[in-house]
Amino acid sequence: MIEDISVLRRCVERQTFDLLKTACLVLLNKDADDKAARVLLSLAYAHLGERDALAESMVLVEAQTAHYDQDVLCDLAAVYIACHQVDKARSLLEKLVADAPEHDLALARLAWCCMAQGDAEEALALFERSLRLSSWRTTVHLNRLQLVLSLLKEAATDELIAQAFVCLQAQQDELSDTVFEGYETRLNRLQLQWWVSSKQYAAAEQWLAASKDSADDQHGFDEEKAVFWSKEYATLLAEHDQHGIAESYLKDVLKTLPDNVALLLALSELAQVQGLTMPAIAYLRRAIAQDKDNSALWVNLSSACLHSLDSQARHAAEKAVTLADAMVVGAEHSAEKVELCRLQAKNALALVESDAQAFDKAEALFRDVLAERPYFLPALSGLGQQLMQQGQIDDAVALFEKIKEVDPTKGYSALINARRFPDDVETLEKLEKAAKLPSMEGSMRSSLLFQLAAAWEKRKDYDKAFEMAEQANAASLRFLKYDPKDHRNRCARMRYAFSASLYEHRADCGVASTLPVFVLGMPRSGTTLVEQIIAGHSDIFGAGELGGIPNVIQGLNRWERHVGSGREFPDCIDDMDAYVCQGVANNVLKELQAYAPEAKHIVDKLPHNFENVGLIKFLFPNARIISVRRDPRDIALSNYFTDYQAKHGGMGFAYDMTHIGEQLADHNLMMHHWNQVFPNQILEIRYEDVVEDLEGSARKMLDYIGVEWQPEVLKFNELERSVKTASVWQVRQPLYKTSKAKWVNYQDKLAPLIKGTNAMIEFDPIEMLTLPEPGFLTSGVAHFHKDELDEAETCFKKMLHHNPNHAACQYMTGLVYFRKNHMAEGIKLVESALETLPWQKEWRDNLIKAYELTGQTDKAVALTQKGTGERSTSAAEPMLETNNVTDDVEDEALFPLVGSEQYF
């Protein structure tokens, strides 16, 4: 029998709530008036999700509040926190801390409340006070570290991480394996988050590789764990607006684990949050090919196809229903899993019916799901959105509020996803109030404010509309780190790198394919409309916004980090020879052709590719490029009123009118440069001309692409195809002119825009290495593997002449010297290379062998100890060799000659 209440509180620390519940019931059976046990029992009920028992217990708990001591009041605050009643918890804890300023647990819980409500600085100060009084609570260390990362306080982050690890290790014997592993996972994720937020991508990827190698040595390869951390890394990258790096990294992992369903799902999700519907669907189909009887995968596929590929969405939902109905409870499937799969499948079919406007059928399906599980979030959300479309705002909001009881974030997200606006002021004011209610995170929901801005604009109350847009943008700016100077410098370097002379000296690069068509321009300039029109042609497939070109850039950057060149895109473009360039271009073509194998032309409509025209023409000299222009004032207002979901996208400029103006000026200068480098090769189309003369503009575009006229393109709004952009709600409407000159309604608000647009374009001085010819490294590697050592040495030394700190060329020159028995010179070079890239295991192994061959045993031992924990070199590996080289041109790697990032 447990009688010491401190033991019960240790159950809370250890998160053993089943044990806590049992122990509290024992004590209460002995003494029904035990106040501490009653409160702790309520806490156990809250964490175990026993709603009815919790409600009954809390009636007794709250009736006795006046008689509780400080520790019991602190426990009661924990109950409120577990019930998402943060206001009540904070109020209680503030009074408690005022009376007991050295109550370390009360300080920690008050800090958590402040953190949850967005008062980060106050929360951090409280966590610090708590730790000064008692430094043994791992959760407090973790919460403090999380706050430090969110506040970008970088000075002592490494020290705080080390302290948290020490604290966790000290508690390991007291915690269950499950709790310890949970804490360890969270701390590792925070460490990973720190590396990502400080752009230490190489360190993060080194840790991921080392974790995998350590697991290989100790327990064999743990595929599930490797995929878990790969997904965590990708998620953190996405949260820091680095979707390109995330996708590039996951694709590299996918090459090793091409059939891993979880990895394919992660790539699909990453594509969907970027609005890249077709790639998302492609990944899901690959996952289904590995597990055809998995109803959940078919549900995901139906969701991805929804709103764009209607018949495929229906087929996938019906397939999910069939598979879920065939599931039986047994060793493979629990009763809970079977029920969940059936509910998900039925809900997917309901969404399909709703999208087809078969609202009665859809509502019946939604209601069936909710009858079985009243708090099933997908059904609450789906029915709520349908009711929004039907104008039943109050009923919809009631459903969204019900979602908030379970998940406040999803509840608010449901409110902001509706695309139909209410007609009455009262409802708008109600929604505005909902948008400004703080969530558990303490954040204002900017997306709903954006929708309200559009609703007030529809009512022609332009002052109110702009007020809502201002508030929405101000709230969104909290998630951004947009630097207009950085963008301006990047554009300047792009113009410098992709000058006319580059194409004169690299005339043989790229492939002659006319398959790709790129539609680009400022976001909200009309690129979606242009794509819709030309995609109506039978020979042209509109693939939407693709990440192919940005992925090439990320791949180039990863390669440069890998070889330690100290360069990045666009500086490194002069090192791509014809063979490598054609390999990269063919990989892009392969991805494009997968969307529509029979199409003669495939459209990539990524607006910001206006920055990448130089790379596009480098890879595809004959590519058709359509540049869409529009009145810059209308572009500015449309961007300012559009919810780009700041924490997910790279549209940071769109939340400030001055930044929008600067971006417009950058766009104009970029397009001026491209038109000078590629005269008469880029077709410029004005949105206003399309609106006034649809057929004339369509004929001009089709003629430029090189296809015959088809009048069907004029029915662009009837085209069934994927569109997942900020314009998705517009594309099925006939052509309209109401978006022309909309800026007139806001002309008294445009001063910041004009300031940004008219300001002098200034950028930092450009210092960029220029190589006289490309491929020194790759050519040298090829010679090295043919044992043509003199030729290899010449190639590597040419690179080192231009770039003395190129780590890979230092290393490879060192290997050449080893082969020639110039050991001292070789060791010096490999040592220098390893200082730049200390995680290169093969480099270290070869240096250790060189030390041993030259009798420098002490250095060999020291370097071996430094590398402890990484996989040792196999005895079967040849000495002083590079082992991971492939000349397979069909490999999907960035550089077909070198092939793998495991090369060096």
N, C-alpha and C positions, 0 to 999 in steps of 0.2 A: 504494500500500500504506500502511495506517495503522499506524504503529508507536508513536505517543505515546499512552499509556494515558489521559492527560487528555482527548484527543480523544474516546475512547470514552465517557468519563464525561459529556462534553458531549452525546453522543447520548442519554444517560439524561435529562439536563436538558431536552433538546428533545423527548423522547419518540419518537425515531425508532428504534424497536426492530428494525425490519427491517434497517436499516443497521447497527445495533449487532451483530445476529446475524451478518451477512455479514463484518463487520470482525473479530469475535472468531474466527470460523472460519478466516479467513486467518492471523491471528496464531498460532492453535493448530496450524495445519498447519505453520507454520514452527518453532514451539517448543511441543510438547505439554505442557510443564511450566509454561507461563505461568499463574501462579495468578490474577492479576488478570483476565486474559482469560477464564479458565474460569468464574470467579464471575459476571462480566458476561454471559457467554453464558447462564448459568443464568437470570439476570435477564431476558434477552431472551426465552428460552423461556417463562418464567412469564407475561410480559405478552402474548405471542403465543398463549398457550393450548395450547402443544405439550407435553402432559402426559407422554407417554412419553419424549421427548427430555429433558425436565426431570428426570424421575426418574433416568435414566441419568447425567446430568451431575452431579446432586447427590450421587451415591455418591462420585464423585471429589472433589467440592468439600469435603464434610464430612470426608473422610479426611485433608485437609491443613490443617484449621483452625488447628492449633497453630503453623503456620509463616506465618500471614498477618500483614501489617503492618496498621496502623490503618485505612488507606483501604480495603483489601480487606475487612477485617472490617465496615466500614461498608457496603460493597457487599453483603456476605453478609446483613446485616440487611435490606437492601432486598429481597433475594430472599425472605426469610422473610415480610416484610410482603406481598409480591405473592402469596404462597402462603397468606395468611390465618393464618399461624403467628405471631400477635402476641406470645404469651408468649415464644417463643424469640428473636424479634427484640428485645424489650424487655430480656431478660436479657443478651443480647450487647451491646446498646448501653449499658446501665448500667455494665457493666465497662469498656467503651471510653471512656465519658465520664469515669469515675473516673480513668482513666490519662491521658486527653487532654481536660481540661476546656474547651479552646478549639477543639475540633474542631467547626466550625460546622455541617457537614452531619450529623454524628452527633447533635448536639444537636437539630437539626430533625427527624430521623427518630425519635429517642427521644420528642420532643414528640408526634409523630403517634401513636406507640404508646400513650402516656398518654391522648391524646385518644380513641383508639379504645376504650380500656378504661374510660373514664368518669372518669379523673383529670384533670378539666378545669383546675383551678387549677395543678397541677403542669405540665401541658402548656403552659399559657399562659406560665408563667415560663421554660420551656425555649425556647419560640419567641422570647421577648424576648431571651434570651441569644444565641441563634443570629443574630438580626437585628443585634444590637449588634456582632457580629464580622464579619458579612457581610450587607449589606442589599439585595443585588441579586436574591435568589431570589423570584420572584413567588409560587411555591407556598407559601413560608413566610408571606408577607404574607397570602395568601388563607386559609391555615389559622388564622393568628392572628386574623384578622377573624372567621372563622366561630366561633371560640371566644368571642371578645368578645361576639358576638351571642347565643350560647347561654347565656352567663353574665350577660346583661343588664347588662353594664358600659357604660353609655351615655355616660360623660363625654367620651371622646375618639374616639367612633366616627367622626364626620365626618372628623376628621384622619387616622385610620387608613385610611379609604376613599380619601382623597386621596393618601396615600402609596402605596397599592397601585396606583392608576391611574398615578402617576408612574413607579413601578418597571416596570409592564407596558409603558408606552410606550417606556421606555428599552431594553427588550429586543426590541422589535418586529422589528428588522432581523435578529436572531439566530434568531428562531423561525420555523418554517414557518407558513404561513397558517392551517393547520388547528389547530395548537397555540395560536397567538395568539388565534384566534377562540374556542377553547375556554376559554382563560383569561379573555378579555374577557366571554364569556357568564357564566362563573361569578362574576366580579366584579360585573357588572351585576345578577346575581341576588342577590348579597349586599347590594348597595345597595338593591335592592327589598325584601329581607328586613328591612333596617334600618328603612325607611319603614313597613313593615307592623307590625313589632314595636313601634315607637314610635307607632303609630296615626296616622302622617302620610299618610293615604289620599289626600288631595288632592295632595300632592307626588308620590306614586307615579303617580296617574292623569295628572298633568300631564306627567311624564316619558314615560309610555306614549303620550300624545297627541303630544308633541313628537317622539318617535322616529318615529312614523308620518308626521308632517308633513315631517320631514327626509328620510325615505325617498321621500316623494312628490316632493319638490323635486329630489332627486339622481338617482333611478333609476326613478321611478314607484312606484305602490303595490305593496308586497310583501306579499301576503295571507298567505303562509306565515309570514313573520316576525311580522306583526301578531298572528296567531293564537297563535304560539309564546309571545310575551310576555304575551298575555292569559291563556293557560293557566298560565304561570309565576306570574303575579300571583294568579290564583284559587287555585292550589295553596298559595302562601304564606299567603293569607288562611285557607284551610281548616286549615293547620297551626297557625294561631294562633286556632283556634276561631271564625273569622268566616265560617262557611259561608254565612250569609245575605248578607253583603256580596259574597262570591265569586259566588254565584248571581246576585245582582242585576247585578253587573258583566258577567258573561258573557252574561246575557240582553240587556243593552244592546248588546254587541258583536254578538250574534246578529241584532239588528235590521238592522245594516249588512251582515252576511254571513249571511243566513238559510239558505243552502244549503251552508255550509262543514261538511264531514264531521268534520274534526278538532275543531271547536268543539262540534258536537253530541255527539261522543264525550266531550269534557271535561265537558259538562253532565250527561251520563248517569252518568259516573263520580262526579261530585260528588253527584248524587242517591243513588247506591248506597251511598256511604260514610256517608250520613246515614240509611240504611235506607228511603229513599223509592223503593220499587220501581216503582210505576206511572209516576211522572215519568221515571225512568231508561229504562223500556221505551219510553215515548212519544218520547224523544229518539233512541233507537236506531232506531226505525221511521222517523223523519224522515231519519236518516242513510242508511238502506237505500234510501229512496225516491230518493236522489241517486246511489246506486251499488249497484244491485240484484244485480250479479254478484260482489260482494266477499264471499268466503266468511268472512273474518275478522269482518265486521260481523254475519253470521248466527251466528257462534260467540258473539259478545258478547251478542246477543239471547237465545240459548239459555241462557247463564249467568244473565242477568238474570231470566228467567222461571222458572228452576229453583227447586224447592221451593214454588212458588206457582201457576204457570200451566202445569201439566204438559203438556197437549197442545201448547201453543204452544212450550214448550221443545223438545219432540220434533220438531215441524215445523221449527223453526229449525235444529236440529242436523242433521237429515236433509238440509235444503236446503244447509247448509254442506258436508256430505260430497259431495253431487252436484256442487256448484260446484268444490270442490277437486279432485275426481277428473277434472274436465274441463279443468283447467289444463294447459298445455303449456309446456315450457321454450323460451324464445326471447328476443327483444329486450325484451318487456314483463315477463316473469317469469324470474328466475334459477332455477337448480336448487334452491338453498337455500330460496328463497321458496316454490316449489312444494311441496317436502318439508314445510316448516313448516306451510303451510296445511292439508295433508292430515293431519298429526299433530294439529293443533289441532281440526280438524273431527271426527276419529275420537274424540278425547278428550272433546269435547262430547257426542257420542252416548253414550259410556261413562258420563258423569255422569248423563245422562237415565235410562239403564238402571239405574244404581245407585239413583237416587232412586225409581224404580219398584219397587225391591227385586228386580229381576232380576239378582241378584248374579253368577250364573255368566256371563251375557252380558256384564255390565259388566267383570268381571275379565278375560275373554278379550280384550276390546277394549283395556283398560289394558295387558295384557301384550303385545299386538301393538305398541302404541305404544312401550313400553319396549324391545322387542326391536330396534326400529329406532334408537331413541335412548335409551340407558340413563339419561341425566341429564335427561330431559324433565320439567321441574318440575311442570307441571299434572297429568301422569299419576302421578308419584310422590305428589303431594298427594291426588289423587282416589282412588287405590287405597288409600293410607294411611288416609284417612278412612273408606272402606268397611270396611277391616279393623278399624278402631276400632269401628264399628257392629256388626260381627260378633263382637267380643270377642277378636280376635287382636291383643292389645296389643303384644306383643313384635315381631311382624312389622310392625305399623304404625309403631312407634317406630323400627325399623331403616330404614324408608323415609324417615321424617322426618329421621333422622340423615344419610341420603344427600343429602337436600335441603340440609342445612346445609353439606355440602362445597362446594356451588356458591353458595348464598345463605343464610347463617346466619339472617338475619331471616325469610325465608320458611320456613325449616326450623322455627324456633320457632313461627311463626304457624300452621303446619300442626298442631303439637302442641296448640295451645290452641283450635283450632276444633272439635274433636270434642265431641259432645254426649252420648255414652254413657260411663258411668263404670266403671272396673274394680272387680272384686269383692274382690280380695285386697290386703292391706296392703303386700306386697312391691312390687306394681306401683305403688301410690300413692307409695311412698317413692322408687321409681325415677323416676317422673314429677316428684316434688318436686325431686330432685337435678337433673334436666334443666332444670327451670324456673329453678334458681339458678346454672346454668352461665353464665358471662359470654359474651356474643356479641362480635362485632367492635365493637359500639357500647359495650360494657361495661355494658349494661343488663340488669337482671333482668326476665324475661318475666312480667309481672303477670297476663296473661290465663289462663295455665295454673294459676297459684295460685288464681285465682277458681274455676276448674273443680275443682281439688282441694278447695277449701272445700266445694263442693256435694257432692263424693264422700264426704268425711268426715262431712258432715251426714247423708247417706243411710245411713251406717253407725252413726248416732246417737252418734258421738264428737264432741260439740258443742264441747268445749274445743279439740280439734285443728282443727275446722272454723273456729272463730273465729280461731284463731292464723293459719291460712292466709289468711283474709279480711283480717286486720290487715296481714299482710305484703304482700298484693296491693294493698291501698289505699295503704299507705306507698310502695310502688314507683310507683304511678300518680300520686301527688301531685307527683312531679317534673315532670310535664308540665303542671301546672295553675297558673293564676293566679287561682283563684276568690277573690272578695272578698265575704264575706257582708254587709258593710256596704253595698257597692255595690248588691247585690240588694235589700236592705232600702230603701235610698234610692230605687231605681228603682220599687219597688212603691208607695212613698209618693207619688212624683210621678204615678204612674199613677192612684192614687185621687184625687189633687188635680185632675188634668186632666180625668178622666172623672167629674165630679160630676153630680148631678141637674140642676144649672143648665145644663150644656152642652147637654143634650138638650131643655131647655125653649127655649133660644135657637136651636137648630139642628134644629128639629122636622122640617124638610123634607128632611133629608139621608138618604142611603141608598136602597136599593131594596127593594121589598116581597116579594121572592122567598122562598119557603119551601124552596128546593132544598137549601141547606146545613144539615147537622146536625153540631154540634160536640160531640164527646165529650172531656172534659177532666178533669183532676184531678192529684194528685200522681203522679209515675211510680211504677209498681208498685202502684197502688191497685186495679187491675182494669179499667182502660180498654180493654185489648185484649179481655177477656172480654165486656164490654158491647158493644163494636163487633161482635164475632163474632155475638152473639145477634141484634142488630137487623139486621145485614147479611144474615141468613138470610131476610129478607122479600123477596118478589119485586119490590117497589117501591123497595127501598133498596139502594144500592151502597156497600160499605165500601171506601174508597180508601186506608185506612191513614193513616200519619202524613204529612201534607202540609205544605209550607212556604209555602202561600199567604198566610196572615196575617203571619208573620214577614217574608216578602218585601215585603209592602206597607210594613211598618215600615222596612225597609232602603231601599226606594225613596223614602220620605218623607225619610229622613235624607240620602240622596244629593242629593235636590232642595234641601234646606235648605243643604247644603254648597255646592251649585252656585250658588245665588243669594246666598250670603254673609249669611244672616239671623242667624247666630250662635245659632240654635235647633236643637233636635232633638226627636225623638219622646220622650215624648208632648206636650211643651210646644206643638208646632206644630199640634196637632189643631184648634185654634180657627181656623186659617187656611184650612181646607178648606170651600169653599162647596158647595152642593147639586150643582152641575154637575160639579165635580171629584170629589166623593164618589161620585156615581152612576157616573162613568166608571171610577173605581177598582173599585167593587163589581162592575160589569159585566165588567171584565177578569177578576176572580176567578171570577165565575160561568162565564165562557167556558172558563177552565182546568178548572173542576170538571166542566162538561158534557162535556168531551173524554174523560173517563174512562168515562162511561156515558151516552151521549146519550139513552137511553130511560128512565133512572131518574127517579123523582119526587123522590127524596131521595138525596143523596150525603154520606157520613159522612167528616169529617176528624177523625181521632183523634190529635191532637197534645196530649199531657198538659199541657205548659206553656202552652197557650193559656188556662189559668186566669188568667194575668196579662193576657190580651188580650181579655177579655170586653167591656170598654168599647169597644174598636175594632170588635169583631165586631158589637155591637149598633148602633154608629154606621153601619156599612156595611149591615147586614142586620137591621133592627128586628124582623123576624118569624122570625129564625133560631131553630131549636130547639137548646138547649144542655143537655146532660146532664152533671152534675157527679158524679163517682164518688168515694165516700168509703170509707174502710177504717180499721180499728184502726191508729192512727198507729205503734204499736210494730211491727206486722207490716210496715207500709210501710217503716219505718226499716231493719229487718233485711233485707228483700228488696232495698232499694237498696244496702245495704252489701255484700251478697253478689253483686251483679250487676256484670259487666264491661261498662262503657259505653265502653271504649276511649278513655281520657282524652284522648289527643292528638287525637282526631277530634271529640269531642262537647262539648256545652255542659252537661254534667251534673256540673260541678265540685263541687257541694255533696255528692254521693253518696259521697265518699271519706273523710268525717270525720263521726263520729256527732254531734258538737256542731253542725256545719253542717247536718246533716240535720234536727236538732231545730229549728234556726232557720228552715229552709225550711218545715217543717211549720207553724210559727207564722205565717210570712208567708202561707202558703196559706190558713190559716184566716181571717186578717184580710182577705185579698183577697176570699174568697168571701162573708164577712159584708158587705163593702162592696157587692159586686155584687147581693146579694140585697136590700139596702136600696134601691139605685138602680133595680133591675128586680124589684120584688116579684112573686112568684108566676109568674115567667117562666122560671125555671131549675129543671129537674127534678133533684132530688138522689137518687141511688141508692147504697145501701150494698152493698159487696161481700159482706158476711156475709149480707145478706138474699137476694142472688142465689143464693148457695150453698145456703141453707136452703129457699128457695121460688123456684125457677127460673121456673116458669110465671107466678106472681103478679108477679114483677119484670118479666118480658118483656111481660106484658099492660100493665103500667103505662107502660113505655117506648113501646110501639107506640101506645097511646092518646094519649100526650103528643105524639108526632110527628104523629099524625093519620092513621094507616092502620088498615085492618081487621086483625083477629087472623088469624094463620096459624100453625098448630101446627108447621110446618117449622122455625121459629126455635129450637125446643127441640133440634134436631139440629145445633147450631152447630158441633160438632167435625167434621162431615162436609162442611162448606162448603168448596168449592174457590175460594180467593181469595188475594190477596196479603197476607201478613203478614210484615213484615221489621223486627221490633223485638226487644227483649230477651226477649220472651215467645214468640218464634217456635216454640220446641220444645214449648210447652204447648198451642198452640191446637187441635191435632187430637186432644187427649185429651178424654174425657168429663169432666163436672163432677166435681171431687173436693174434699174438705174438709180435706185434710192441711195446707193453707196457713193455716188458721184458727188463731189463737193460737199460732203458732210461736214467738213472742217468749218464751213461758214457758221454753223451753229455754236462753235466753240472758239471763234476767232479772238475773243478777249482772253483766252487761256493759253495762247500759243507763244508768249514771249520767251519762256525757257527753250522751246523748240527752235525758235529762230536764232537764239543765242548759240545753241549747240551747232546748228547747221552752218552758220556764217562764221564761226570762229576759225582762225587760221589753223590749218592742219600742220601740227608739229610732232616730230617723233625723234627718238634718241638717235645719235649717230650710229651708222651701221658699220660694223667690222665683221666681215664674213670671209672665211677661208675659201679660196677657189682652186679646185684641183684641175690641172691641165687635161687630165683624162680620167675616166672612171675605172673602178674595178681593181685597184692595186691589191686589196686584200684578197678578193675572191680569185683573182688570177694567180696570186702568189700561192694560195692554198692548193689550187689545181696543180701548179708546178711541183709543190712540195710532195704531193701524193704520187706524182710520177717520178719522184726522187731526182727531179731537176733542181738541185739545190742552189746553183748559181742564179738561175732565172728566178727562183722563188725569192732569194735574198734581194735581188734587184727590185722586185716588185714591192716587197715590204719596206725596203729602205727609201724607195721613192715616196711612199706614203709618210714615212717618218721624217723625210725632208720637209714635207709640207705641214705635217701634224706630228711633232715630235712626241707627244704624249698619247698617241693612239695605242691603247693597252694591248689590243689583239695583235697588232703588227709588231709591238715590242716582244710579245710572247712568241709569236711565230718566228721572228728573227732569232730569238734565243734558241728555239728548237733547231733551226738551221745550223747555228753555231755548235750545238750539242752534236749534231750529226757529223759536223766537220772536225769535232774534237777540240773546238775552241771553248772549253768549258767555262773559264773565268768570265769571258765576255758574255756568254750565253746566260750564266747565272745572274749577272748584273741586270740584264734586260728582263728576265723573267721575274726577278725580285721587284723591279720597277712596275711591271705589269700587274703583279699581284697586289701591290700597294693600292692601285687604282680599283681593282676588282677582287677584293680579298675572298669573296665567296666562290670563286672559280675553283672547284675541287680538283679538276684535272690539272690545272696549272700548278696548284700546290703539290699534288702528288709527283709531278714531273720534277719540280724543284727539289723535293725531298730526295728523289733518286739521284739528281745531279749532285746534291750535297754528299750523299753516300759515296758516289763514285769518286769524288774528289777528296774524300777523307774528312769532310766537315761534319763529323758525327753529331757534335753538339747542336749545330744549326738544324740538322735533320730531326733530332729529337725534339727541339723546341718547336719547330714548325708542325711536327706530328701532334704534339700536345695541344697546340693552338687549334688544330682541326678536330680535336676529340669530339665525338658525338656525331660526326658525319661518316658516311659509308666509306670504309677503307677500300683501297684499290685491290682489285682481285689479282691473285697471283698469276692468273691466266692472261692478264693484260700485258701487251708488249711494252717494254720500257721505252720511255720517251717517244710516245706515239700520240696522235690525236685520233680518238676512237669513234667519234660520232659524226661522221661525214657521209653524206649521201649525194649522189649525182643524179638521182631520180627526178627528172623534169616534171613528172606527173605529181610529185609531192605538193601538198597544199601550202607548204611553208612560203614565207615571203620571198626568200631567195632560193630558187630552184637548185643552184649549184651547191650552196652550203647546206641548205635544207633545214637543219634543226638548230634551235637555240641551245641545245646541249652540246654543240660542236666543240667549243673551246673549254 
